[in-house]
Amino acid sequence: MEPDADADGDRRLTEAGRVGLRVLRDYRPTVARLRSLLRSAVTSFVVLSVTLWLLPGVTASGLLATLWLVGLIAGIGAVLRPVLFALATLLGGLGALVIGVSVQAIVMYVALRLDPEADVAGFADAFAAAWLAVALAAVVNWLADAGTDDAFVSEMLWVMTRARRRRERRLRPGWRHRLRHGRAAAVAARAHQPEGLLVVQLDGVAAPLVQWAIRAGNLPTIGRWLRTGSHRLAGWHTGLPATTPAAQAGLLYGDVHRLPAYRWYEKGTPNGDGGHSPGRLVVTSRPRDAAEIEQRLSTGQGLLRDGGVSISTVFSGDAPTSLLTVSRAGLPGRSTRGYAVFMASPYGFARAVVRGAGQVVRELYEARRQRLRDIRPRGRRSGSYLALRPMASLLSDLNVSLIAEQLAAGAPVVFCDFLDYDEVAHHAGPARPQAMAVLEALDQTLGVLQRLAAEAARRYHIVVLSDHGQSQGATFRQRYGESLADVVARLAAPPVGEVVPGGATAAGPVPEVAAAEVTGPDEEWGRLNTLLTEAAGSGGATGAATRLALRSHVDGGEVSLGPAEREDAATHTDPATVVVASGNLAMIYLARHPGRLTRERVDAVAPGLIDGLAAHPGVGLVVVDSAAGPLAIGARGCHRLRDGRVDGEDPLVPYGPRARHDLLRHQATEHVGDLVVISTVDPGLEEVAAFEELVGCHGGLGGWQTQALLVHPADWPRDGELVGPDAVHRHLLGWLRRLGLRRPDEHTGGELDGADDPGAGRAARATATAWPADPPAPPAAGSASPAPG
């Protein structure tokens, strides 16, 4: 394969050398282009003048010399950037990152060296001047555009133009024909292409929050779609667990019975010598675990199987092309063209770094503001979160760049997850000013994508959805001064022996770690690990360099930074219990007892554990299996989920009319805990108590965390209420068929019944057996309703 790769690289370099000439050949002066050129020249002059004034190591003599330097930088950039882009494509991974950091400095340094009226002390001064100029340009462009992304859009349109030309050259031989008829042929080809679908996931955004923000005028793009009647807005109920991986398993595969939470513990299985194999922690943000889960989910019928593209998702949906996808991160030979474009562009990596630095400053300001005003609840915004905050900005812009490339290439369906809001809302609170500012920026991104879609290789429809919402509240530890694992360790001690198969005894010496707690911020580190794993898996010198630089954190090709190693170590110490938290949902595993335990066995092994947990003021529900079926136990009553019988006060009332359905469905999920704990919920404020240190959380029940968003074209059919991600999956399949983007398969039902999808079939069968047969519950107060359209 090496000779082919080298030949491909040579072709890229040859192509890159002709980019500037093609730009001049195809350039047609228009008022908009001339205005943009003038604005760019004025901005560059102002920025360069300030840079030369601030930095003593870089000088230019006089006004005319500065103007000449502006033109020289523009010309050298036009020549060098395509070459550096091709080099970044060849190197990939760490090499693309190095070029992204240095490309502006290289252009600046070469221009200063060639200008006889300018002087630079050395490359370090040129590097400082280049990055100062980038920062100043970002500020000037932001002021000139009134906070819009016009400059960024222009750059992305250029990216799409290059990608479209590459595609046209592959499809249409003969450069003379392309020169004379390229544009007309492209328009004709677009007219005959089936319409495409772009699915944008806004991670963690609740439907009621979007409705409120639209009324406040803070989301003009979505608001315009709804008010003009082009789109409709609906809420959909996520069920349990309200997490990104579980939602994407349903959205992309129609399967809702494989993932009990964001992370879980899989007990060991009995072996022939009377013991059992060790258990293990599964975390969906780790590429190796995500890949294994996807193997369990996939039947080859995923949502994106027919030429689709997954970007920044947990699972691929069987997409032939996957970029920044956790489950595919460990695969070798990743495409790096889209990354290289982003890194080499002056509005790509450099812009994202400047924006990220600004967001860190804002984080510090908002954290101080909350402390001074004593705003509660509030979380700590420092440490790893603050260090990783710029990553959200970088990945958001990178997502747009990758989407632009795929739209230009004519991908039939693209599914991309934007994580910005979810990460900020975890630490600031879902409706706090900073989280709302991020939501407004995402609305602006939707406007950018709409503008890019208008220039794509085919006409694209846009669907916007979320995977869950978020609920706010002071954490369990903040309220009670101890973690749930501390409570479990206290209630379960001393361990009581129980005879297990083979004559072994589960009791014995109390281990050093009596209760292993798994509540680390895996989501924050997951995307960085995915990006680094893709870099480490790339071929050539840069992949080897990445693996060498991170060798102490690389295992089997997977890069693992953050809390994952510590959590794994905790669960490998043979703990008596494992407490795994996902928001205000926690699962407790009595790790030394194979299989799922009923209430009767739990009471025998750890008497008082269930009743003690149910009586705790921070616990609203303890769910456990029993001889009579699953039970939801509260402080003053018990709800028998199978038949709805209630003894005492019904503990499900604060969680809404769908709580029984959600808990029953969750109890049918693989690897669910021996005990499932849901925190208390404030009936007035709808605040919950997360078992992680996050003031905005999701995973369990209570508040807006189960009220997700769906915005779709108004003339597309939608059947009734949407309950569960598998229901949304069936609608997405129907819409793909409507567009002619789903290959024919065995399908005997209506468009939206999902009869052809194995995942949907499993979900339907499980629902029929697990859910009660009572009529659908009315929407909870505050839930989203369809907008008129």
C-alpha positions in Angstrom: 0.0 0.0 0.0 2.9 2.4 0.5 3.6 3.1 -3.2 0.0 3.9 -3.8 0.0 6.3 -0.8 3.2 8.0 -2.1 1.7 8.4 -5.6 -1.5 9.8 -4.1 0.6 12.3 -2.1 2.5 13.4 -5.2 -0.8 14.0 -7.0 -2.0 16.1 -4.1 1.2 18.2 -4.1 0.9 18.7 -7.9 -2.7 19.7 -7.5 -1.9 22.1 -4.7 0.6 23.9 -6.9 -2.1 24.7 -9.4 -4.7 26.0 -6.9 -3.7 29.6 -7.1 -3.8 29.6 -10.9 -7.3 28.0 -10.9 -8.5 30.7 -8.5 -7.3 33.4 -10.9 -8.7 31.6 -13.9 -12.2 31.2 -12.4 -12.3 34.6 -10.7 -15.2 36.8 -11.7 -15.4 40.3 -10.2 -18.7 41.1 -8.6 -19.7 43.9 -6.2 -19.8 41.4 -3.3 -16.4 40.1 -4.0 -14.9 43.5 -4.5 -16.4 44.7 -1.2 -15.1 41.6 0.5 -11.6 42.2 -1.0 -11.6 45.8 0.1 -12.8 44.9 3.6 -10.1 42.3 3.9 -7.4 44.7 2.7 -8.5 47.4 5.2 -8.6 44.8 8.1 -5.2 43.5 7.2 -3.7 47.0 7.1 -5.2 48.0 10.5 -4.1 44.7 12.1 -0.6 44.7 10.6 -0.1 48.4 11.7 -1.1 47.6 15.3 1.1 44.5 15.3 4.2 46.4 14.0 3.6 49.1 16.6 3.3 46.6 19.5 6.2 44.3 18.7 9.7 45.7 18.6 11.2 42.7 16.8 9.1 43.3 13.6 9.3 46.6 11.8 8.3 48.3 8.5 9.4 51.8 7.5 6.4 54.0 6.7 2.8 53.8 5.4 3.7 52.6 1.9 5.9 49.9 3.3 3.1 48.6 5.4 0.7 48.6 2.5 3.2 46.8 0.4 3.7 44.2 3.2 -0.1 43.7 3.3 -0.1 42.8 -0.4 3.0 40.7 0.0 1.5 38.6 2.8 -1.7 38.1 0.8 0.3 37.0 -2.3 2.6 34.7 -0.4 -0.3 33.2 1.6 -2.1 32.4 -1.7 1.0 30.6 -2.9 2.2 28.9 0.3 -1.1 27.9 1.9 -2.1 25.4 -0.8 1.3 23.8 -0.5 1.2 23.7 3.3 -2.4 22.3 3.0 -1.1 19.5 0.8 1.7 18.8 3.2 -0.7 18.7 6.1 -2.8 16.2 4.2 0.3 14.0 3.6 1.5 14.2 7.2 -1.9 13.9 8.9 -2.4 13.8 12.7 0.3 15.6 14.6 1.8 17.0 11.4 -1.4 18.7 10.5 -1.5 20.2 14.0 2.1 21.5 13.7 1.3 23.1 10.4 -1.9 24.6 11.9 0.1 26.2 14.6 2.9 27.5 12.3 1.3 28.3 9.0 0.5 31.9 9.8 4.1 32.4 11.1 5.6 30.8 8.0 3.7 33.2 5.7 4.6 36.2 7.9 8.2 35.3 8.1 8.7 34.7 4.4 6.9 38.0 3.6 9.1 40.0 6.0 12.2 38.4 4.6 11.3 39.3 1.0 10.2 42.9 1.8 13.3 45.1 1.6 11.5 47.8 3.7 10.7 45.4 6.5 12.8 43.7 9.1 12.3 40.8 11.5 14.7 39.7 14.2 14.0 36.0 13.9 11.3 33.3 13.4 10.2 33.7 17.0 9.3 37.3 16.4 7.4 36.4 13.2 5.6 33.7 15.2 4.5 36.2 17.8 3.5 38.8 15.2 1.5 36.2 13.2 -0.6 35.1 16.2 -1.0 38.6 17.5 -2.3 39.6 14.0 -4.7 36.6 14.1 -6.1 37.6 17.4 -6.5 41.3 16.4 -8.1 40.2 13.1 -10.6 38.1 14.9 -11.6 41.1 17.0 -11.8 43.5 14.0 -13.8 41.0 11.9 -16.1 40.3 14.8 -16.7 44.1 15.2 -17.1 44.6 11.5 -19.5 41.7 11.1 -21.6 42.6 14.2 -20.7 39.2 15.7 -21.7 37.3 12.5 -19.6 34.6 10.8 -19.4 36.2 7.4 -15.6 35.8 7.1 -15.8 32.2 8.3 -18.6 31.4 5.8 -16.5 32.9 3.0 -13.6 30.6 3.9 -15.9 27.6 4.1 -17.5 28.4 0.7 -13.9 28.4 -0.7 -13.4 24.9 0.9 -16.6 23.7 -0.7 -15.5 25.2 -4.1 -12.3 23.2 -4.0 -14.0 20.0 -3.0 -16.6 20.4 -5.7 -14.0 21.0 -8.3 -12.2 17.8 -7.3 -15.5 16.0 -7.6 -16.2 17.5 -11.0 -12.7 16.5 -12.3 -13.3 12.9 -11.3 -16.7 12.8 -13.0 -16.0 14.9 -16.1 -12.8 14.3 -18.1 -11.3 17.1 -20.2 -10.0 20.4 -18.7 -11.2 22.5 -21.7 -14.8 21.3 -21.2 -14.6 22.0 -17.5 -13.2 25.5 -18.1 -16.0 26.4 -20.6 -19.0 24.6 -19.1 -18.0 23.7 -15.5 -20.5 26.0 -13.8 -23.4 25.1 -16.0 -22.6 21.4 -15.8 -22.5 21.7 -12.0 -25.9 23.4 -11.8 -27.3 20.7 -14.1 -25.8 17.9 -12.1 -27.2 19.4 -8.9 -30.7 19.6 -10.4 -30.6 15.9 -11.2 -29.2 14.8 -7.8 -31.6 13.3 -5.2 -32.1 15.7 -2.3 -29.8 15.1 0.7 -30.3 15.2 4.4 -28.2 17.0 7.0 -29.0 16.0 10.6 -27.5 18.3 13.2 -27.5 17.1 16.8 -27.4 19.9 19.4 -26.1 17.9 22.4 -28.1 18.4 25.6 -30.5 21.0 24.4 -34.0 20.6 25.9 -37.1 21.4 23.8 -38.7 23.8 26.4 -35.5 25.7 26.6 -35.4 26.2 22.8 -39.1 27.4 22.8 -38.3 29.9 25.6 -35.2 31.2 23.8 -37.1 31.6 20.5 -39.7 33.7 22.2 -37.0 35.8 23.7 -35.5 36.4 20.2 -32.2 34.7 21.0 -32.4 32.0 18.3 -33.2 33.9 15.1 -32.3 31.0 12.7 -34.6 28.4 14.2 -37.2 31.1 14.9 -37.2 32.2 11.3 -37.6 28.6 10.1 -40.6 28.1 12.4 -42.3 31.5 11.7 -41.9 31.1 7.9 -43.5 27.7 8.1 -40.5 25.9 6.5 -40.0 23.7 9.7 -41.9 22.4 12.6 -40.7 22.0 16.2 -41.6 19.0 18.4 -40.4 17.6 21.6 -39.7 13.9 22.0 -39.4 11.9 25.2 -36.0 10.3 25.7 -36.9 7.7 28.3 -34.2 6.3 30.6 -31.3 6.7 30.4 -31.2 10.3 29.1 -27.6 10.1 27.8 -25.9 10.7 24.4 -24.7 7.1 23.7 -28.1 5.6 24.6 -29.9 8.2 22.4 -27.5 7.7 19.5 -27.9 3.9 19.8 -31.6 4.5 19.3 -31.4 7.3 16.7 -28.8 5.5 14.5 -29.7 1.8 15.1 -33.2 1.8 16.6 -31.9 -0.2 19.6 -32.8 1.0 23.1 -31.9 -2.1 25.1 -28.1 -2.3 25.0 -27.0 0.8 27.0 -28.2 1.2 30.6 -26.3 4.4 31.2 -23.3 6.5 30.0 -21.0 4.1 31.8 -21.8 0.8 33.5 -20.1 -2.3 35.1 -20.3 -5.7 33.5 -20.0 -8.4 36.1 -17.7 -11.4 35.6 -19.2 -14.7 34.6 -18.8 -18.0 36.5 -16.1 -20.3 35.2 -15.5 -24.0 35.6 -13.2 -23.9 38.7 -15.9 -22.5 41.0 -14.8 -18.8 40.7 -15.7 -16.2 38.1 -13.9 -14.0 35.7 -13.3 -10.4 36.7 -15.8 -7.7 35.9 -15.0 -4.6 34.0 -16.0 -1.0 33.6 -17.5 0.0 30.3 -17.3 3.7 29.3 -18.9 4.8 26.0 -16.5 7.7 25.5 -13.6 5.2 25.1 -13.0 4.1 21.5 -12.4 0.5 22.4 -15.6 0.2 24.4 -17.6 2.2 21.9 -16.4 -0.1 19.1 -17.4 -3.2 21.0 -20.8 -1.7 21.8 -21.3 -0.8 18.2 -20.7 -4.5 17.2 -23.5 -5.4 19.5 -25.8 -2.8 18.0 -25.1 -3.1 14.3 -26.9 -5.4 12.0 -25.7 -3.6 8.9 -29.0 -1.7 8.7 -27.9 1.5 10.5 -29.4 4.9 9.6 -26.3 6.0 7.7 -25.5 2.7 5.8 -26.2 4.1 2.3 -23.3 6.4 1.7 -23.8 8.4 4.9 -21.3 10.3 7.0 -21.0 10.4 10.8 -19.1 13.4 12.4 -18.3 13.8 16.1 -20.7 11.0 17.1 -20.3 8.1 19.5 -21.4 5.5 17.0 -21.2 5.4 13.2 -24.7 4.3 12.3 -22.9 2.0 9.8 -21.7 5.0 7.8 -19.1 4.3 5.2 -17.3 7.5 6.2 -16.8 8.3 9.9 -14.9 11.4 11.1 -14.2 12.1 14.8 -16.5 9.1 15.6 -15.6 7.4 18.9 -16.4 3.9 17.8 -14.2 4.2 14.7 -11.3 6.3 16.2 -9.0 3.3 16.5 -9.2 2.3 12.8 -6.1 3.0 10.7 -5.9 5.0 7.5 -8.2 7.9 8.5 -8.9 10.6 5.8 -7.1 13.8 6.8 -8.0 16.2 3.9 -10.8 17.9 5.9 -8.6 18.3 8.9 -5.8 19.7 6.8 -8.1 22.3 5.2 -9.1 23.4 8.7 -5.6 23.5 10.0 -4.1 25.4 7.1 -6.9 28.0 6.9 -6.5 31.4 8.5 -10.2 31.1 9.6 -9.8 27.5 10.9 -7.4 26.4 13.6 -6.0 29.9 14.3 -9.5 31.4 14.6 -10.6 28.5 16.9 -7.6 29.0 19.2 -8.3 32.7 19.6 -12.0 32.1 20.3 -11.0 29.3 22.8 -8.7 31.7 24.6 -11.5 34.2 24.8 -13.9 31.6 26.2 -11.4 30.6 29.0 -11.3 34.3 30.0 -15.1 34.4 30.0 -15.2 31.2 32.1 -13.0 32.8 34.7 -15.2 35.9 34.7 -18.5 34.0 35.0 -17.1 31.8 37.8 -16.0 34.9 39.8 -19.3 36.6 39.1 -21.2 33.6 40.5 -19.1 33.6 43.6 -19.5 37.3 44.2 -23.3 37.2 43.7 -23.5 33.9 45.6 -25.4 32.3 42.8 -26.5 28.8 43.6 -26.2 26.0 42.6 -22.8 26.5 41.2 -20.0 24.2 40.3 -16.2 24.4 40.1 -15.1 25.8 36.8 -11.4 25.1 36.9 -8.9 22.3 36.4 -9.5 19.9 33.5 -12.7 21.7 32.4 -11.0 25.0 32.0 -8.1 23.4 30.2 -10.4 21.5 27.8 -12.8 24.4 27.3 -11.1 25.6 24.1 -11.5 22.1 22.6 -15.2 22.7 22.3 -14.7 25.8 20.2 -12.1 24.0 18.1 -14.2 20.9 17.5 -17.3 23.1 16.7 -15.4 24.9 13.9 -13.8 21.7 12.7 -17.2 20.1 12.5 -18.4 22.9 10.2 -15.3 22.5 8.0 -15.9 18.7 7.8 -19.6 19.2 7.0 -18.8 21.7 4.3 -16.4 19.2 2.6 -19.0 16.4 2.8 -21.8 18.7 1.4 -19.6 19.7 -1.4 -18.8 16.1 -2.1 -22.6 15.3 -2.3 -22.8 12.9 0.6 -26.5 11.7 0.7 -26.9 12.0 4.5 -24.6 13.7 7.1 -25.1 13.3 10.9 -23.1 15.6 13.1 -23.1 16.2 16.9 -22.3 19.6 18.3 -21.2 19.3 22.0 -20.7 22.9 22.9 -23.8 23.6 24.9 -23.9 20.3 26.8 -20.3 20.8 28.1 -20.9 24.4 29.3 -24.3 23.7 30.8 -22.9 20.8 32.9 -20.7 23.4 34.8 -22.6 26.6 34.5 -26.2 25.4 34.6 -28.5 24.7 31.6 -30.3 28.1 31.6 -27.5 30.3 32.9 -26.3 33.2 30.7 -23.1 31.5 29.5 -24.9 28.3 28.5 -27.5 30.5 26.7 -24.7 32.3 24.9 -23.4 29.0 23.6 -26.9 28.0 22.5 -27.1 31.3 20.6 -23.8 30.5 18.9 -25.1 27.1 17.9 -28.2 28.8 16.3 -25.7 31.0 14.4 -23.9 27.9 13.3 -27.2 26.5 11.9 -27.4 29.7 9.9 -23.9 29.1 8.6 -24.8 25.5 7.6 -27.9 26.7 5.8 -25.8 29.1 3.8 -23.3 26.4 3.0 -26.0 23.9 2.0 -27.2 26.3 -0.6 -23.8 25.9 -2.4 -23.6 22.1 -2.0 -23.5 19.4 -4.7 -27.2 18.7 -4.1 -30.1 20.3 -2.3 -30.0 19.5 1.4 -32.9 19.4 3.9 -31.8 20.2 7.5 -33.2 18.3 10.5 -32.1 19.6 14.0 -32.5 17.3 17.0 -31.1 16.8 20.5 -30.3 13.6 22.3 -31.6 14.8 25.7 -32.0 17.9 27.8 -30.5 18.9 31.1 -31.7 19.4 34.6 -30.2 21.7 37.2 -29.5 21.3 40.9 -26.9 21.3 43.6 -25.0 18.0 43.6 -25.5 15.2 46.0 -22.1 15.9 47.6 -22.8 19.6 47.9 -26.1 19.0 49.7 -25.1 16.2 52.0 -21.3 16.4 52.4 -20.7 12.9 51.1 -20.9 11.0 47.9 -23.4 8.2 47.1 -20.5 5.7 47.3 -19.8 6.9 50.8 -23.5 6.2 51.7 -23.4 2.8 50.1 -20.2 1.8 51.8 -21.6 2.8 55.2 -24.9 1.0 54.7 -23.4 -2.2 53.2 -20.7 -2.7 55.9 -19.8 -5.1 57.2 -20.4 -7.4 54.1 -22.5 -10.4 54.8 -21.4 -13.8 53.3 -23.5 -15.6 50.8 -22.9 -18.9 49.2 -22.4 -18.6 45.5 -22.2 -21.3 42.8 -19.3 -23.6 43.2 -19.1 -23.3 47.0 -17.2 -20.0 47.0 -18.2 -17.4 49.5 -18.7 -13.8 48.5 -17.7 -12.5 51.9 -14.1 -12.5 53.2 -11.6 -9.9 54.1 -12.9 -6.4 53.4 -10.9 -5.0 50.5 -9.1 -1.7 50.7 -11.7 -0.2 48.3 -15.0 -1.2 49.8 -17.1 0.7 47.3 -15.6 1.8 44.0 -17.1 5.1 42.8 -17.1 5.9 39.0 -18.2 9.5 38.5 -15.4 11.1 36.5 -15.8 13.7 33.8 -15.4 11.2 30.9 -17.4 13.3 28.5 -15.0 16.2 28.8 -12.0 14.0 27.9 -13.8 11.7 25.4 -13.5 13.9 22.3 -9.9 14.8 23.0 -9.1 11.1 23.3 -11.0 10.4 20.1 -9.0 13.1 18.2 -5.7 11.9 19.6 -6.6 8.2 18.9 -7.3 9.1 15.3 -4.0 10.9 15.1 -2.2 8.0 16.6 -3.8 5.6 14.2 -2.8 7.6 11.1 0.0 6.2 9.0 3.5 7.6 8.5 5.8 9.5 10.7 3.2 11.6 12.5 1.2 8.7 13.7 4.4 7.1 15.1 5.3 10.5 16.6 1.9 10.8 18.3 2.1 7.3 19.7 5.6 8.0 21.0 4.7 11.3 22.6 1.7 9.7 24.3 3.2 6.2 24.8 2.4 6.1 28.6 -1.3 6.7 27.7 -1.6 4.5 24.6 -3.0 0.9 25.0 -3.7 -1.1 21.9 -3.7 2.0 19.7 -6.2 3.9 22.0 -5.2 7.1 23.7 -6.7 7.4 27.2 -6.2 10.7 29.1 -8.3 11.9 32.0 -10.1 9.9 34.7 -10.5 6.6 32.8 -7.3 5.0 34.0 -8.1 5.9 37.6 -11.6 4.6 37.4 -10.4 1.3 35.8 -7.9 0.9 38.7 -10.7 1.4 41.2 -12.8 -1.3 39.7 -9.8 -3.7 39.4 -9.3 -3.8 43.2 -12.0 -6.4 43.7 -14.4 -4.0 45.4 -17.4 -5.3 47.2 -19.7 -2.8 45.5 -19.3 -0.6 42.4 -21.3 2.6 42.2 -21.5 4.0 38.7 -23.1 7.4 38.2 -24.6 9.1 35.1 -26.1 12.4 36.2 -28.8 11.8 38.8 -29.0 8.1 37.9 -26.7 5.7 39.7 -26.4 2.0 39.4 -25.0 -0.1 42.2 -23.5 -3.5 41.5 -22.7 -6.1 44.3 -19.7 -7.0 42.3 -18.8 -10.3 43.9 -22.2 -11.9 43.2 -22.6 -13.0 39.6 -25.8 -12.2 37.8 -28.4 -9.6 38.6 -29.6 -9.8 42.2 -33.3 -9.6 43.3 -34.4 -7.7 46.4 -34.5 -10.9 48.4 -30.8 -11.7 47.6 -29.7 -8.1 48.2 -31.4 -8.1 51.6 -29.6 -11.3 52.4 -26.2 -10.0 51.3 -26.5 -6.4 52.5 -29.4 -6.1 54.9 -30.6 -2.5 55.3 -28.9 -1.3 52.1 -32.2 -0.8 50.1 -34.2 0.6 53.0 -31.3 2.9 54.0 -30.9 4.3 50.5 -34.7 4.8 50.1 -34.8 6.7 53.4 -31.9 9.1 52.5 -33.2 12.6 51.8 -31.2 12.8 48.6 -32.7 9.6 47.1 -36.1 9.6 45.5 -36.2 6.1 44.1 -34.4 2.7 44.5 -35.4 0.3 41.7 -34.7 -3.4 42.2 -35.9 -6.6 40.7 -37.9 -9.0 42.9 -40.0 -12.2 42.7 -43.0 -9.9 41.9 -41.1 -8.0 39.2 -39.3 -4.7 39.4 -40.0 -2.5 42.4 -39.6 1.3 42.7 -39.1 1.9 46.4 -39.3 5.3 48.0 -39.1 6.6 51.6 -42.9 6.2 52.2 -44.1 3.8 49.6 -43.4 1.2 46.9 -44.7 1.0 43.3 -44.8 -2.4 41.7 -43.9 -1.6 38.2 -45.3 -4.7 36.4 -48.9 -4.2 37.5 -48.9 -0.7 38.9 -49.8 -1.7 42.4 -48.8 1.0 45.0 -48.3 0.4 48.7 -48.2 3.6 50.7 -47.3 6.9 48.9 -46.5 6.5 45.2 -42.8 7.4 44.9 -43.2 8.0 41.1 -45.5 11.0 41.3 -42.7 13.6 41.3 -41.2 12.2 38.2 -44.2 12.6 35.9 -46.7 10.3 34.2 -44.1 8.5 32.1 -41.9 7.4 34.9 -43.4 3.9 35.2 -42.9 3.2 31.5 -39.3 4.6 31.6 -38.3 2.5 34.6 -39.8 -0.7 33.1 -38.0 -0.2 29.8 -34.8 0.5 31.7 -35.1 -2.7 33.7 -35.1 -4.7 30.5 -31.7 -3.2 29.5 -28.6 -5.4 29.4 -26.2 -5.0 32.3 -28.5 -2.8 34.4 -27.3 -2.5 38.0 -28.5 -4.7 40.9 -29.9 -1.4 42.3 -30.9 1.6 40.3 -31.0 4.9 42.2 -32.7 8.1 41.1 -32.0 11.2 43.1 -34.8 13.3 44.6 -36.4 16.0 42.5 -37.8 19.4 43.7 -41.4 19.5 42.5 -41.4 23.3 42.3 -38.1 24.1 40.7 -37.7 20.6 39.1 -34.1 20.5 40.4 -32.3 17.2 40.9 -29.2 16.2 42.8 -26.5 14.8 40.5 -24.3 12.0 41.8 -21.5 13.6 39.7 -20.1 17.1 40.4 -22.2 18.7 37.8 -24.8 21.4 38.4 -26.4 20.6 35.1 -26.9 16.9 34.5 -28.8 14.3 32.6 -29.1 10.5 32.7 -32.0 10.0 35.1 -35.5 11.4 35.6 -36.8 14.8 36.8 -36.8 18.2 35.1 -36.1 18.8 31.5 -33.4 16.1 30.9 -35.9 13.7 29.2 -37.4 16.4 27.0 -35.4 16.4 23.7 -35.8 18.5 20.6 -36.8 17.8 17.0 -37.0 20.4 14.2 -37.9 19.1 10.8 -39.3 20.3 7.4 -42.9 21.2 7.9 -44.3 19.0 5.1 -42.7 15.8 6.3 -45.0 13.4 8.1 -44.8 12.8 11.8 -47.0 10.2 13.6 -48.3 11.1 17.0 -46.1 11.5 20.1 -42.4 10.5 19.9 -41.4 8.3 22.8 -37.9 7.0 22.8 -35.0 7.5 20.3 -36.2 4.4 18.4 -39.4 6.3 17.5 -37.3 9.2 16.1 -35.2 6.6 14.2 -38.2 5.2 12.5 -39.2 8.7 11.4 -35.7 9.4 10.1 -35.8 6.2 8.1 -39.1 7.2 6.6 -37.8 10.6 5.6 -34.8 9.0 4.0 -37.1 6.8 1.9 -39.1 9.9 1.0 -36.0 11.5 -0.4 -35.0 8.3 -2.2 -31.8 7.9 -0.1 -32.6 4.5 1.5 -31.9 1.4 -0.7 -34.9 -0.9 -1.2 -35.1 -3.6 1.4 -37.8 -5.9 2.8 -40.4 -3.5 4.0 -44.0 -4.4 4.4 -45.4 -1.7 6.6 -46.0 2.0 6.3 -43.3 4.6 5.9 -42.8 5.2 9.6 -43.4 1.9 11.2 -39.8 0.7 11.1 -40.7 -2.8 10.1 -37.7 -3.2 7.9 -35.2 -2.2 10.7 -34.0 -5.0 12.9 -33.1 -2.6 15.7 -36.6 -1.1 15.6 -38.1 -4.6 15.7 -36.1 -5.6 18.8 -37.3 -2.4 20.5 -40.9 -2.9 19.5 -40.9 -6.5 20.8 -39.3 -5.4 24.1 -41.7 -2.6 24.5 -44.6 -4.8 23.9 -43.5 -7.1 26.8 -42.1 -4.5 29.2 -44.5 -1.6 29.0 -47.9 -1.5 30.6 -50.8 -1.5 28.3 -52.4 1.7 29.7 -53.1 4.6 27.4 -50.4 7.2 26.6 -49.8 9.8 29.2 -50.4 13.4 28.4 -47.4 15.6 27.9 -45.7 16.8 31.0 -46.2 20.5 31.9 -43.7 22.6 30.0 -43.1 20.0 27.3 -42.7 21.1 23.7 -45.6 21.0 21.3 -45.5 21.2 17.6 -45.2 24.6 16.2 -47.7 25.7 13.6 -46.2 25.3 10.2 
